[in-house]
Amino acid sequence: MVIWTSNAILFIFWLIILIDMIQMEIRDKTFWILSMVILPFFSPIVYIFRRKNLIHLRSNKFKSGK
């Protein structure tokens, strides 16, 4: 019973992060969504720590090409 509960909590956590990735305007969105599918245990943790930086890079005024 404990295993089912912990798996359900992890899946909900994974799903919330995936929805956040889809909704936010982050840099390299395709990479992050694919990494969620390929590395489902590692990618969410890295994304949480990098999220603020990814959003900041997207809205940077000094982007190349503009």
All heavy atoms as TSV, in Angstrom:
chain	resi	resn	atom	element	x	y	z
A	1	MET	N	N	0.823	-1.208	0.000
A	1	MET	CA	C	0.000	0.000	0.000
A	1	MET	C	C	0.861	1.263	0.000
A	1	MET	O	O	0.516	2.245	-0.650
A	1	MET	CB	C	-0.919	-0.046	1.231
A	1	MET	CG	C	-1.897	1.073	1.262
A	1	MET	SD	S	-3.101	0.828	-0.039
A	1	MET	CE	C	-4.216	2.083	0.312
A	2	VAL	N	N	1.963	1.212	0.735
A	2	VAL	CA	C	2.847	2.369	0.808
A	2	VAL	C	C	3.500	2.628	-0.550
A	2	VAL	O	O	3.686	3.780	-0.952
A	2	VAL	CB	C	3.918	2.158	1.904
A	2	VAL	CG1	C	4.941	3.270	1.898
A	2	VAL	CG2	C	3.260	2.023	3.257
A	3	ILE	N	N	3.830	1.576	-1.258
A	3	ILE	CA	C	4.463	1.724	-2.573
A	3	ILE	C	C	3.512	2.401	-3.548
A	3	ILE	O	O	3.909	3.285	-4.309
A	3	ILE	CB	C	4.924	0.351	-3.103
A	3	ILE	CG1	C	6.036	-0.189	-2.218
A	3	ILE	CG2	C	5.391	0.449	-4.544
A	3	ILE	CD1	C	6.449	-1.597	-2.546
A	4	TRP	N	N	2.245	2.011	-3.532
A	4	TRP	CA	C	1.269	2.633	-4.427
A	4	TRP	C	C	1.094	4.110	-4.105
A	4	TRP	O	O	0.989	4.941	-5.000
A	4	TRP	CB	C	-0.089	1.928	-4.325
A	4	TRP	CG	C	-0.079	0.599	-5.005
A	4	TRP	CD1	C	0.064	-0.625	-4.407
A	4	TRP	CD2	C	-0.182	0.352	-6.411
A	4	TRP	NE1	N	0.057	-1.602	-5.348
A	4	TRP	CE2	C	-0.105	-1.038	-6.594
A	4	TRP	CE3	C	-0.330	1.171	-7.509
A	4	TRP	CZ2	C	-0.166	-1.614	-7.855
A	4	TRP	CZ3	C	-0.394	0.589	-8.765
A	4	TRP	CH2	C	-0.316	-0.774	-8.930
A	5	THR	N	N	1.067	4.430	-2.834
A	5	THR	CA	C	0.910	5.825	-2.420
A	5	THR	C	C	2.110	6.662	-2.842
A	5	THR	O	O	1.948	7.765	-3.375
A	5	THR	CB	C	0.715	5.908	-0.896
A	5	THR	OG1	O	-0.358	5.060	-0.522
A	5	THR	CG2	C	0.422	7.318	-0.452
A	6	SER	N	N	3.306	6.142	-2.611
A	6	SER	CA	C	4.498	6.903	-2.985
A	6	SER	C	C	4.603	7.048	-4.498
A	6	SER	O	O	4.997	8.104	-4.991
A	6	SER	CB	C	5.755	6.249	-2.417
A	6	SER	OG	O	5.924	4.959	-2.965
A	7	ASN	N	N	4.238	6.018	-5.244
A	7	ASN	CA	C	4.244	6.126	-6.706
A	7	ASN	C	C	3.219	7.143	-7.192
A	7	ASN	O	O	3.484	7.887	-8.138
A	7	ASN	CB	C	3.971	4.767	-7.352
A	7	ASN	CG	C	5.173	3.862	-7.297
A	7	ASN	OD1	O	6.294	4.310	-7.091
A	7	ASN	ND2	N	4.940	2.575	-7.458
A	8	ALA	N	N	2.069	7.196	-6.565
A	8	ALA	CA	C	1.044	8.168	-6.945
A	8	ALA	C	C	1.513	9.588	-6.654
A	8	ALA	O	O	1.320	10.493	-7.473
A	8	ALA	CB	C	-0.259	7.877	-6.205
A	9	ILE	N	N	2.159	9.800	-5.524
A	9	ILE	CA	C	2.667	11.125	-5.170
A	9	ILE	C	C	3.761	11.549	-6.148
A	9	ILE	O	O	3.781	12.692	-6.621
A	9	ILE	CB	C	3.177	11.147	-3.715
A	9	ILE	CG1	C	1.986	11.015	-2.761
A	9	ILE	CG2	C	3.970	12.412	-3.418
A	9	ILE	CD1	C	2.376	10.796	-1.322
A	10	LEU	N	N	4.658	10.638	-6.487
A	10	LEU	CA	C	5.713	10.951	-7.451
A	10	LEU	C	C	5.143	11.243	-8.831
A	10	LEU	O	O	5.620	12.140	-9.531
A	10	LEU	CB	C	6.718	9.802	-7.531
A	10	LEU	CG	C	7.654	9.661	-6.340
A	10	LEU	CD1	C	8.494	8.393	-6.476
A	10	LEU	CD2	C	8.541	10.878	-6.207
A	11	PHE	N	N	4.130	10.513	-9.239
A	11	PHE	CA	C	3.510	10.763	-10.539
A	11	PHE	C	C	2.826	12.123	-10.575
A	11	PHE	O	O	2.944	12.862	-11.557
A	11	PHE	CB	C	2.495	9.664	-10.882
A	11	PHE	CG	C	1.802	9.909	-12.195
A	11	PHE	CD1	C	2.478	9.729	-13.381
A	11	PHE	CD2	C	0.486	10.338	-12.224
A	11	PHE	CE1	C	1.853	9.975	-14.605
A	11	PHE	CE2	C	-0.153	10.580	-13.432
A	11	PHE	CZ	C	0.535	10.394	-14.624
A	12	ILE	N	N	2.138	12.490	-9.511
A	12	ILE	CA	C	1.488	13.804	-9.440
A	12	ILE	C	C	2.536	14.907	-9.473
A	12	ILE	O	O	2.372	15.909	-10.169
A	12	ILE	CB	C	0.589	13.898	-8.189
A	12	ILE	CG1	C	-0.613	12.956	-8.350
A	12	ILE	CG2	C	0.146	15.319	-7.931
A	12	ILE	CD1	C	-1.426	12.776	-7.093
A	13	PHE	N	N	3.626	14.737	-8.744
A	13	PHE	CA	C	4.738	15.681	-8.746
A	13	PHE	C	C	5.305	15.825	-10.159
A	13	PHE	O	O	5.521	16.939	-10.651
A	13	PHE	CB	C	5.807	15.176	-7.766
A	13	PHE	CG	C	7.071	15.978	-7.754
A	13	PHE	CD1	C	7.093	17.251	-7.220
A	13	PHE	CD2	C	8.250	15.444	-8.252
A	13	PHE	CE1	C	8.259	17.989	-7.201
A	13	PHE	CE2	C	9.416	16.172	-8.237
A	13	PHE	CZ	C	9.427	17.441	-7.708
A	14	TRP	N	N	5.531	14.708	-10.854
A	14	TRP	CA	C	6.055	14.697	-12.218
A	14	TRP	C	C	5.086	15.404	-13.167
A	14	TRP	O	O	5.494	16.183	-14.012
A	14	TRP	CB	C	6.292	13.246	-12.650
A	14	TRP	CG	C	6.877	13.084	-13.999
A	14	TRP	CD1	C	8.195	13.111	-14.323
A	14	TRP	CD2	C	6.164	12.861	-15.220
A	14	TRP	NE1	N	8.344	12.911	-15.670
A	14	TRP	CE2	C	7.120	12.751	-16.254
A	14	TRP	CE3	C	4.819	12.727	-15.532
A	14	TRP	CZ2	C	6.767	12.535	-17.573
A	14	TRP	CZ3	C	4.462	12.508	-16.857
A	14	TRP	CH2	C	5.435	12.415	-17.855
A	15	LEU	N	N	3.801	15.137	-13.007
A	15	LEU	CA	C	2.786	15.733	-13.870
A	15	LEU	C	C	2.697	17.251	-13.675
A	15	LEU	O	O	2.580	17.997	-14.645
A	15	LEU	CB	C	1.432	15.079	-13.606
A	15	LEU	CG	C	0.324	15.338	-14.604
A	15	LEU	CD1	C	0.725	14.823	-15.974
A	15	LEU	CD2	C	-0.951	14.662	-14.157
A	16	ILE	N	N	2.785	17.722	-12.451
A	16	ILE	CA	C	2.749	19.156	-12.173
A	16	ILE	C	C	3.946	19.856	-12.816
A	16	ILE	O	O	3.809	20.927	-13.417
A	16	ILE	CB	C	2.711	19.415	-10.651
A	16	ILE	CG1	C	1.348	19.009	-10.091
A	16	ILE	CG2	C	3.017	20.871	-10.320
A	16	ILE	CD1	C	1.283	18.992	-8.583
A	17	ILE	N	N	5.114	19.247	-12.733
A	17	ILE	CA	C	6.304	19.836	-13.344
A	17	ILE	C	C	6.185	19.841	-14.861
A	17	ILE	O	O	6.544	20.821	-15.518
A	17	ILE	CB	C	7.571	19.091	-12.882
A	17	ILE	CG1	C	7.785	19.358	-11.402
A	17	ILE	CG2	C	8.784	19.520	-13.688
A	17	ILE	CD1	C	8.918	18.606	-10.792
A	18	LEU	N	N	5.646	18.771	-15.438
A	18	LEU	CA	C	5.455	18.718	-16.883
A	18	LEU	C	C	4.491	19.802	-17.359
A	18	LEU	O	O	4.739	20.488	-18.350
A	18	LEU	CB	C	4.957	17.337	-17.303
A	18	LEU	CG	C	4.775	17.114	-18.802
A	18	LEU	CD1	C	6.124	17.197	-19.503
A	18	LEU	CD2	C	4.116	15.786	-19.059
A	19	ILE	N	N	3.415	20.006	-16.633
A	19	ILE	CA	C	2.450	21.055	-16.979
A	19	ILE	C	C	3.102	22.431	-16.862
A	19	ILE	O	O	2.892	23.306	-17.703
A	19	ILE	CB	C	1.184	20.943	-16.104
A	19	ILE	CG1	C	0.413	19.674	-16.486
A	19	ILE	CG2	C	0.306	22.176	-16.232
A	19	ILE	CD1	C	-0.699	19.322	-15.530
A	20	ASP	N	N	3.920	22.625	-15.839
A	20	ASP	CA	C	4.637	23.889	-15.673
A	20	ASP	C	C	5.574	24.136	-16.853
A	20	ASP	O	O	5.646	25.250	-17.363
A	20	ASP	CB	C	5.425	23.880	-14.366
A	20	ASP	CG	C	6.134	25.193	-14.129
A	20	ASP	OD1	O	5.435	26.210	-13.975
A	20	ASP	OD2	O	7.376	25.202	-14.105
A	21	MET	N	N	6.261	23.102	-17.297
A	21	MET	CA	C	7.152	23.237	-18.454
A	21	MET	C	C	6.388	23.646	-19.703
A	21	MET	O	O	6.851	24.475	-20.482
A	21	MET	CB	C	7.858	21.917	-18.746
A	21	MET	CG	C	8.986	21.597	-17.870
A	21	MET	SD	S	9.712	20.068	-18.445
A	21	MET	CE	C	10.831	19.752	-17.122
A	22	ILE	N	N	5.234	23.064	-19.905
A	22	ILE	CA	C	4.447	23.352	-21.096
A	22	ILE	C	C	3.909	24.780	-21.064
A	22	ILE	O	O	3.900	25.476	-22.077
A	22	ILE	CB	C	3.314	22.317	-21.251
A	22	ILE	CG1	C	3.924	20.940	-21.559
A	22	ILE	CG2	C	2.327	22.722	-22.332
A	22	ILE	CD1	C	2.937	19.803	-21.491
A	23	GLN	N	N	3.487	25.244	-19.905
A	23	GLN	CA	C	2.877	26.565	-19.792
A	23	GLN	C	C	3.892	27.703	-19.796
A	23	GLN	O	O	3.611	28.779	-20.320
A	23	GLN	CB	C	2.040	26.656	-18.524
A	23	GLN	CG	C	0.791	25.830	-18.586
A	23	GLN	CD	C	-0.003	25.911	-17.288
A	23	GLN	OE1	O	0.492	26.382	-16.274
A	23	GLN	NE2	N	-1.230	25.434	-17.332
A	24	MET	N	N	5.060	27.497	-19.222
A	24	MET	CA	C	6.043	28.567	-19.097
A	24	MET	C	C	6.788	28.765	-20.410
A	24	MET	O	O	6.959	27.839	-21.186
A	24	MET	CB	C	7.060	28.236	-17.993
A	24	MET	CG	C	6.449	28.154	-16.618
A	24	MET	SD	S	5.635	29.648	-16.078
A	24	MET	CE	C	7.004	30.716	-15.834
A	25	GLU	N	N	7.228	29.993	-20.636
A	25	GLU	CA	C	8.063	30.299	-21.790
A	25	GLU	C	C	9.512	30.161	-21.354
A	25	GLU	O	O	10.140	31.123	-20.918
A	25	GLU	CB	C	7.777	31.706	-22.295
A	25	GLU	CG	C	6.424	31.850	-22.919
A	25	GLU	CD	C	6.251	33.212	-23.553
A	25	GLU	OE1	O	7.273	33.862	-23.861
A	25	GLU	OE2	O	5.101	33.619	-23.721
A	26	ILE	N	N	10.016	28.951	-21.453
A	26	ILE	CA	C	11.389	28.682	-21.045
A	26	ILE	C	C	12.252	28.446	-22.271
A	26	ILE	O	O	11.757	28.172	-23.357
A	26	ILE	CB	C	11.479	27.458	-20.099
A	26	ILE	CG1	C	10.933	26.212	-20.782
A	26	ILE	CG2	C	10.786	27.742	-18.798
A	26	ILE	CD1	C	11.144	24.941	-19.997
A	27	ARG	N	N	13.532	28.540	-22.064
A	27	ARG	CA	C	14.495	28.283	-23.133
A	27	ARG	C	C	14.626	26.776	-23.321
A	27	ARG	O	O	14.655	26.030	-22.350
A	27	ARG	CB	C	15.833	28.888	-22.722
A	27	ARG	CG	C	16.865	28.839	-23.775
A	27	ARG	CD	C	18.046	29.701	-23.351
A	27	ARG	NE	N	19.200	29.285	-24.104
A	27	ARG	CZ	C	20.337	28.919	-23.561
A	27	ARG	NH1	N	20.484	28.933	-22.273
A	27	ARG	NH2	N	21.332	28.548	-24.324
A	28	ASP	N	N	14.700	26.307	-24.550
A	28	ASP	CA	C	14.866	24.887	-24.890
A	28	ASP	C	C	13.723	24.023	-24.349
A	28	ASP	O	O	13.939	22.994	-23.719
A	28	ASP	CB	C	16.204	24.349	-24.392
A	28	ASP	CG	C	17.380	25.078	-24.981
A	28	ASP	OD1	O	17.277	25.518	-26.142
A	28	ASP	OD2	O	18.405	25.210	-24.291
A	29	LYS	N	N	12.503	24.466	-24.572
A	29	LYS	CA	C	11.327	23.761	-24.058
A	29	LYS	C	C	11.252	22.328	-24.580
A	29	LYS	O	O	10.941	21.406	-23.820
A	29	LYS	CB	C	10.052	24.509	-24.432
A	29	LYS	CG	C	8.801	23.900	-23.836
A	29	LYS	CD	C	7.557	24.615	-24.277
A	29	LYS	CE	C	7.402	25.901	-23.539
A	29	LYS	NZ	N	6.078	26.495	-23.649
A	30	THR	N	N	11.556	22.112	-25.840
A	30	THR	CA	C	11.491	20.772	-26.416
A	30	THR	C	C	12.460	19.827	-25.708
A	30	THR	O	O	12.119	18.693	-25.401
A	30	THR	CB	C	11.814	20.816	-27.923
A	30	THR	OG1	O	10.955	21.758	-28.547
A	30	THR	CG2	C	11.633	19.467	-28.558
A	31	PHE	N	N	13.656	20.310	-25.447
A	31	PHE	CA	C	14.644	19.501	-24.730
A	31	PHE	C	C	14.130	19.084	-23.352
A	31	PHE	O	O	14.255	17.928	-22.954
A	31	PHE	CB	C	15.961	20.274	-24.580
A	31	PHE	CG	C	16.888	19.680	-23.566
A	31	PHE	CD1	C	17.618	18.552	-23.863
A	31	PHE	CD2	C	17.009	20.251	-22.307
A	31	PHE	CE1	C	18.466	17.988	-22.925
A	31	PHE	CE2	C	17.857	19.704	-21.356
A	31	PHE	CZ	C	18.591	18.561	-21.670
A	32	TRP	N	N	13.560	20.022	-22.625
A	32	TRP	CA	C	13.105	19.719	-21.271
A	32	TRP	C	C	11.934	18.740	-21.268
A	32	TRP	O	O	11.871	17.843	-20.430
A	32	TRP	CB	C	12.736	21.008	-20.537
A	32	TRP	CG	C	13.961	21.738	-20.106
A	32	TRP	CD1	C	14.483	22.847	-20.679
A	32	TRP	CD2	C	14.842	21.376	-19.039
A	32	TRP	NE1	N	15.639	23.206	-20.029
A	32	TRP	CE2	C	15.886	22.327	-19.021
A	32	TRP	CE3	C	14.848	20.357	-18.113
A	32	TRP	CZ2	C	16.916	22.257	-18.095
A	32	TRP	CZ3	C	15.884	20.296	-17.191
A	32	TRP	CH2	C	16.898	21.246	-17.188
A	33	ILE	N	N	11.008	18.890	-22.201
A	33	ILE	CA	C	9.872	17.972	-22.253
A	33	ILE	C	C	10.343	16.577	-22.653
A	33	ILE	O	O	9.904	15.576	-22.064
A	33	ILE	CB	C	8.788	18.517	-23.193
A	33	ILE	CG1	C	8.181	19.779	-22.576
A	33	ILE	CG2	C	7.707	17.472	-23.442
A	33	ILE	CD1	C	7.212	20.505	-23.455
A	34	LEU	N	N	11.235	16.478	-23.629
A	34	LEU	CA	C	11.766	15.166	-23.999
A	34	LEU	C	C	12.574	14.546	-22.865
A	34	LEU	O	O	12.517	13.334	-22.645
A	34	LEU	CB	C	12.627	15.278	-25.257
A	34	LEU	CG	C	11.881	15.481	-26.558
A	34	LEU	CD1	C	12.856	15.684	-27.699
A	34	LEU	CD2	C	10.963	14.315	-26.841
A	35	SER	N	N	13.306	15.345	-22.139
A	35	SER	CA	C	14.072	14.799	-21.015
A	35	SER	C	C	13.152	14.284	-19.908
A	35	SER	O	O	13.507	13.335	-19.203
A	35	SER	CB	C	15.038	15.846	-20.461
A	35	SER	OG	O	14.337	16.889	-19.830
A	36	MET	N	N	11.980	14.876	-19.770
A	36	MET	CA	C	11.008	14.365	-18.788
A	36	MET	C	C	10.546	12.963	-19.160
A	36	MET	O	O	10.281	12.140	-18.285
A	36	MET	CB	C	9.797	15.287	-18.696
A	36	MET	CG	C	10.033	16.571	-17.975
A	36	MET	SD	S	10.184	16.366	-16.212
A	36	MET	CE	C	8.486	16.090	-15.762
A	37	VAL	N	N	10.443	12.680	-20.437
A	37	VAL	CA	C	10.001	11.363	-20.882
A	37	VAL	C	C	11.152	10.358	-20.813
A	37	VAL	O	O	10.965	9.221	-20.379
A	37	VAL	CB	C	9.430	11.445	-22.317
A	37	VAL	CG1	C	9.087	10.069	-22.842
A	37	VAL	CG2	C	8.210	12.351	-22.343
A	38	ILE	N	N	12.353	10.784	-21.214
A	38	ILE	CA	C	13.494	9.873	-21.267
A	38	ILE	C	C	14.083	9.607	-19.883
A	38	ILE	O	O	14.424	8.471	-19.555
A	38	ILE	CB	C	14.572	10.438	-22.219
A	38	ILE	CG1	C	14.008	10.480	-23.638
A	38	ILE	CG2	C	15.830	9.600	-22.177
A	38	ILE	CD1	C	14.874	11.234	-24.622
A	39	LEU	N	N	14.206	10.640	-19.070
A	39	LEU	CA	C	14.778	10.521	-17.720
A	39	LEU	C	C	13.773	11.020	-16.677
A	39	LEU	O	O	13.952	12.078	-16.072
A	39	LEU	CB	C	16.065	11.336	-17.620
A	39	LEU	CG	C	17.179	10.960	-18.582
A	39	LEU	CD1	C	18.270	12.010	-18.562
A	39	LEU	CD2	C	17.736	9.599	-18.228
A	40	PRO	N	N	12.714	10.264	-16.418
A	40	PRO	CA	C	11.633	10.781	-15.574
A	40	PRO	C	C	11.990	11.003	-14.106
A	40	PRO	O	O	11.283	11.720	-13.416
A	40	PRO	CB	C	10.546	9.720	-15.701
A	40	PRO	CG	C	11.253	8.485	-16.094
A	40	PRO	CD	C	12.447	8.919	-16.891
A	41	PHE	N	N	13.080	10.427	-13.607
A	41	PHE	CA	C	13.427	10.627	-12.203
A	41	PHE	C	C	14.474	11.712	-12.005
A	41	PHE	O	O	14.525	12.342	-10.964
A	41	PHE	CB	C	13.939	9.315	-11.592
A	41	PHE	CG	C	12.915	8.228	-11.609
A	41	PHE	CD1	C	13.054	7.144	-12.454
A	41	PHE	CD2	C	11.785	8.306	-10.814
A	41	PHE	CE1	C	12.097	6.149	-12.491
A	41	PHE	CE2	C	10.823	7.318	-10.841
A	41	PHE	CZ	C	10.984	6.237	-11.679
A	42	PHE	N	N	15.295	11.938	-13.008
A	42	PHE	CA	C	16.382	12.893	-12.899
A	42	PHE	C	C	15.993	14.290	-13.394
A	42	PHE	O	O	16.317	15.302	-12.785
A	42	PHE	CB	C	17.588	12.366	-13.701
A	42	PHE	CG	C	18.778	13.260	-13.667
A	42	PHE	CD1	C	19.491	13.443	-12.505
A	42	PHE	CD2	C	19.182	13.931	-14.811
A	42	PHE	CE1	C	20.597	14.276	-12.467
A	42	PHE	CE2	C	20.277	14.767	-14.792
A	42	PHE	CZ	C	20.989	14.929	-13.617
A	43	SER	N	N	15.283	14.340	-14.475
A	43	SER	CA	C	14.938	15.600	-15.127
A	43	SER	C	C	14.104	16.560	-14.269
A	43	SER	O	O	14.381	17.752	-14.258
A	43	SER	CB	C	14.226	15.292	-16.435
A	43	SER	OG	O	13.803	16.442	-17.063
A	44	PRO	N	N	13.080	16.107	-13.554
A	44	PRO	CA	C	12.302	17.054	-12.736
A	44	PRO	C	C	13.134	17.751	-11.657
A	44	PRO	O	O	12.954	18.932	-11.398
A	44	PRO	CB	C	11.208	16.197	-12.096
A	44	PRO	CG	C	11.116	14.997	-12.938
A	44	PRO	CD	C	12.464	14.784	-13.532
A	45	ILE	N	N	14.065	17.021	-11.070
A	45	ILE	CA	C	14.895	17.605	-10.017
A	45	ILE	C	C	15.799	18.690	-10.599
A	45	ILE	O	O	15.919	19.785	-10.039
A	45	ILE	CB	C	15.725	16.499	-9.329
A	45	ILE	CG1	C	14.772	15.535	-8.631
A	45	ILE	CG2	C	16.719	17.088	-8.353
A	45	ILE	CD1	C	15.423	14.260	-8.171
A	46	VAL	N	N	16.401	18.401	-11.745
A	46	VAL	CA	C	17.264	19.391	-12.393
A	46	VAL	C	C	16.443	20.603	-12.822
A	46	VAL	O	O	16.875	21.748	-12.645
A	46	VAL	CB	C	18.000	18.759	-13.597
A	46	VAL	CG1	C	18.774	19.808	-14.365
A	46	VAL	CG2	C	18.905	17.638	-13.144
A	47	TYR	N	N	15.253	20.358	-13.362
A	47	TYR	CA	C	14.400	21.461	-13.815
A	47	TYR	C	C	14.015	22.387	-12.655
A	47	TYR	O	O	14.005	23.605	-12.809
A	47	TYR	CB	C	13.139	20.917	-14.486
A	47	TYR	CG	C	12.167	21.996	-14.885
A	47	TYR	CD1	C	12.412	22.793	-15.989
A	47	TYR	CD2	C	11.016	22.233	-14.154
A	47	TYR	CE1	C	11.538	23.792	-16.363
A	47	TYR	CE2	C	10.130	23.231	-14.516
A	47	TYR	CZ	C	10.398	24.002	-15.617
A	47	TYR	OH	O	9.531	24.996	-15.972
A	48	ILE	N	N	13.697	21.820	-11.518
A	48	ILE	CA	C	13.304	22.643	-10.368
A	48	ILE	C	C	14.438	23.596	-9.975
A	48	ILE	O	O	14.202	24.766	-9.694
A	48	ILE	CB	C	12.890	21.754	-9.182
A	48	ILE	CG1	C	11.543	21.117	-9.480
A	48	ILE	CG2	C	12.815	22.547	-7.893
A	48	ILE	CD1	C	11.112	20.103	-8.464
A	49	PHE	N	N	15.669	23.090	-9.971
A	49	PHE	CA	C	16.791	23.943	-9.594
A	49	PHE	C	C	17.165	24.938	-10.690
A	49	PHE	O	O	17.702	26.004	-10.403
A	49	PHE	CB	C	18.013	23.089	-9.226
A	49	PHE	CG	C	17.852	22.380	-7.914
A	49	PHE	CD1	C	17.704	21.015	-7.868
A	49	PHE	CD2	C	17.821	23.091	-6.725
A	49	PHE	CE1	C	17.551	20.359	-6.659
A	49	PHE	CE2	C	17.659	22.458	-5.508
A	49	PHE	CZ	C	17.521	21.077	-5.481
A	50	ARG	N	N	16.877	24.630	-11.948
A	50	ARG	CA	C	17.235	25.491	-13.070
A	50	ARG	C	C	16.084	26.379	-13.543
A	50	ARG	O	O	16.283	27.234	-14.394
A	50	ARG	CB	C	17.711	24.632	-14.251
A	50	ARG	CG	C	18.887	23.750	-13.971
A	50	ARG	CD	C	20.171	24.460	-14.058
A	50	ARG	NE	N	20.252	25.059	-15.383
A	50	ARG	CZ	C	21.064	26.044	-15.697
A	50	ARG	NH1	N	21.869	26.529	-14.809
A	50	ARG	NH2	N	21.078	26.557	-16.906
A	51	ARG	N	N	14.891	26.207	-13.030
A	51	ARG	CA	C	13.685	26.875	-13.534
A	51	ARG	C	C	13.816	28.395	-13.560
A	51	ARG	O	O	13.541	29.035	-14.557
A	51	ARG	CB	C	12.483	26.464	-12.692
A	51	ARG	CG	C	11.180	27.059	-13.167
A	51	ARG	CD	C	10.043	26.555	-12.278
A	51	ARG	NE	N	8.783	27.045	-12.742
A	51	ARG	CZ	C	8.260	28.203	-12.362
A	51	ARG	NH1	N	8.893	28.976	-11.502
A	51	ARG	NH2	N	7.093	28.588	-12.834
A	52	LYS	N	N	14.246	28.972	-12.465
A	52	LYS	CA	C	14.343	30.426	-12.382
A	52	LYS	C	C	15.344	30.961	-13.404
A	52	LYS	O	O	15.089	31.979	-14.056
A	52	LYS	CB	C	14.764	30.839	-10.969
A	52	LYS	CG	C	14.715	32.312	-10.730
A	52	LYS	CD	C	14.992	32.634	-9.285
A	52	LYS	CE	C	14.891	34.119	-9.046
A	52	LYS	NZ	N	15.144	34.456	-7.654
A	53	ASN	N	N	16.446	30.282	-13.573
A	53	ASN	CA	C	17.454	30.691	-14.545
A	53	ASN	C	C	16.929	30.541	-15.971
A	53	ASN	O	O	17.206	31.375	-16.822
A	53	ASN	CB	C	18.721	29.860	-14.354
A	53	ASN	CG	C	19.886	30.405	-15.128
A	53	ASN	OD1	O	19.847	31.527	-15.606
A	53	ASN	ND2	N	20.917	29.605	-15.264
A	54	LEU	N	N	16.184	29.503	-16.266
A	54	LEU	CA	C	15.645	29.290	-17.607
A	54	LEU	C	C	14.635	30.372	-17.973
A	54	LEU	O	O	14.614	30.851	-19.105
A	54	LEU	CB	C	14.983	27.916	-17.710
A	54	LEU	CG	C	15.925	26.730	-17.661
A	54	LEU	CD1	C	15.131	25.439	-17.502
A	54	LEU	CD2	C	16.780	26.674	-18.902
A	55	ILE	N	N	13.809	30.756	-17.033
A	55	ILE	CA	C	12.822	31.808	-17.288
A	55	ILE	C	C	13.543	33.146	-17.462
A	55	ILE	O	O	13.203	33.933	-18.332
A	55	ILE	CB	C	11.786	31.868	-16.146
A	55	ILE	CG1	C	10.961	30.583	-16.146
A	55	ILE	CG2	C	10.882	33.076	-16.291
A	55	ILE	CD1	C	10.087	30.422	-14.925
A	56	HIS	N	N	14.557	33.394	-16.658
A	56	HIS	CA	C	15.329	34.632	-16.762
A	56	HIS	C	C	16.031	34.719	-18.114
A	56	HIS	O	O	16.066	35.784	-18.726
A	56	HIS	CB	C	16.355	34.717	-15.631
A	56	HIS	CG	C	17.264	35.900	-15.726
A	56	HIS	ND1	N	16.825	37.178	-15.541
A	56	HIS	CD2	C	18.574	35.992	-16.021
A	56	HIS	CE1	C	17.831	38.015	-15.710
A	56	HIS	NE2	N	18.913	37.320	-16.003
A	57	LEU	N	N	16.601	33.616	-18.586
A	57	LEU	CA	C	17.276	33.626	-19.882
A	57	LEU	C	C	16.306	33.908	-21.020
A	57	LEU	O	O	16.661	34.531	-22.003
A	57	LEU	CB	C	17.979	32.284	-20.119
A	57	LEU	CG	C	19.220	32.027	-19.286
A	57	LEU	CD1	C	19.735	30.621	-19.534
A	57	LEU	CD2	C	20.299	33.039	-19.580
A	58	ARG	N	N	15.082	33.467	-20.880
A	58	ARG	CA	C	14.084	33.677	-21.929
A	58	ARG	C	C	13.725	35.163	-22.042
A	58	ARG	O	O	13.482	35.670	-23.117
A	58	ARG	CB	C	12.838	32.845	-21.616
A	58	ARG	CG	C	11.742	32.964	-22.614
A	58	ARG	CD	C	12.136	32.283	-23.883
A	58	ARG	NE	N	11.017	32.320	-24.806
A	58	ARG	CZ	C	11.062	31.855	-26.008
A	58	ARG	NH1	N	12.141	31.277	-26.454
A	58	ARG	NH2	N	10.023	31.933	-26.785
A	59	SER	N	N	13.679	35.865	-20.924
A	59	SER	CA	C	13.263	37.268	-20.938
A	59	SER	C	C	14.451	38.235	-20.927
A	59	SER	O	O	14.272	39.416	-20.699
A	59	SER	CB	C	12.367	37.545	-19.733
A	59	SER	OG	O	13.098	37.357	-18.536
A	60	ASN	N	N	15.642	37.739	-21.167
A	60	ASN	CA	C	16.832	38.566	-21.152
A	60	ASN	C	C	16.792	39.582	-22.301
A	60	ASN	O	O	16.540	39.251	-23.433
A	60	ASN	CB	C	18.070	37.671	-21.272
A	60	ASN	CG	C	19.351	38.436	-21.016
A	60	ASN	OD1	O	19.338	39.646	-20.855
A	60	ASN	ND2	N	20.447	37.715	-20.989
A	61	LYS	N	N	17.069	40.839	-22.000
A	61	LYS	CA	C	17.021	41.902	-23.015
A	61	LYS	C	C	18.218	41.827	-23.964
A	61	LYS	O	O	18.178	42.389	-25.050
A	61	LYS	CB	C	17.023	43.265	-22.331
A	61	LYS	CG	C	15.773	43.537	-21.548
A	61	LYS	CD	C	15.859	44.880	-20.876
A	61	LYS	CE	C	14.628	45.121	-20.019
A	61	LYS	NZ	N	14.726	46.384	-19.285
A	62	PHE	N	N	19.259	41.149	-23.557
A	62	PHE	CA	C	20.489	41.129	-24.335
A	62	PHE	C	C	20.651	39.789	-25.067
A	62	PHE	O	O	21.757	39.330	-25.284
A	62	PHE	CB	C	21.696	41.375	-23.442
A	62	PHE	CG	C	21.606	42.680	-22.730
A	62	PHE	CD1	C	21.327	42.737	-21.386
A	62	PHE	CD2	C	21.766	43.881	-23.423
A	62	PHE	CE1	C	21.230	43.950	-20.729
A	62	PHE	CE2	C	21.668	45.087	-22.775
A	62	PHE	CZ	C	21.402	45.129	-21.423
A	63	LYS	N	N	19.547	39.190	-25.474
A	63	LYS	CA	C	19.610	37.945	-26.223
A	63	LYS	C	C	20.286	38.179	-27.558
A	63	LYS	O	O	20.172	39.241	-28.153
A	63	LYS	CB	C	18.202	37.386	-26.503
A	63	LYS	CG	C	17.511	36.868	-25.284
A	63	LYS	CD	C	16.242	36.153	-25.667
A	63	LYS	CE	C	15.208	37.123	-26.190
A	63	LYS	NZ	N	13.899	36.555	-26.331
A	64	SER	N	N	20.968	37.180	-28.041
A	64	SER	CA	C	21.585	37.311	-29.353
A	64	SER	C	C	20.517	37.198	-30.431
A	64	SER	O	O	19.568	36.446	-30.316
A	64	SER	CB	C	22.651	36.226	-29.558
A	64	SER	OG	O	22.051	34.956	-29.491
A	65	GLY	N	N	20.670	37.949	-31.482
A	65	GLY	CA	C	19.746	37.897	-32.598
A	65	GLY	C	C	18.612	38.893	-32.543
A	65	GLY	O	O	17.806	38.978	-33.442
A	66	LYS	N	N	18.509	39.671	-31.509
A	66	LYS	CA	C	17.423	40.664	-31.423
A	66	LYS	C	C	17.964	41.994	-31.007
A	66	LYS	O	O	18.848	42.157	-30.295
A	66	LYS	CB	C	16.340	40.224	-30.458
A	66	LYS	CG	C	15.562	39.079	-31.015
A	66	LYS	CD	C	14.313	38.885	-30.218
A	66	LYS	CE	C	13.506	37.778	-30.856
A	66	LYS	NZ	N	12.256	37.586	-30.276
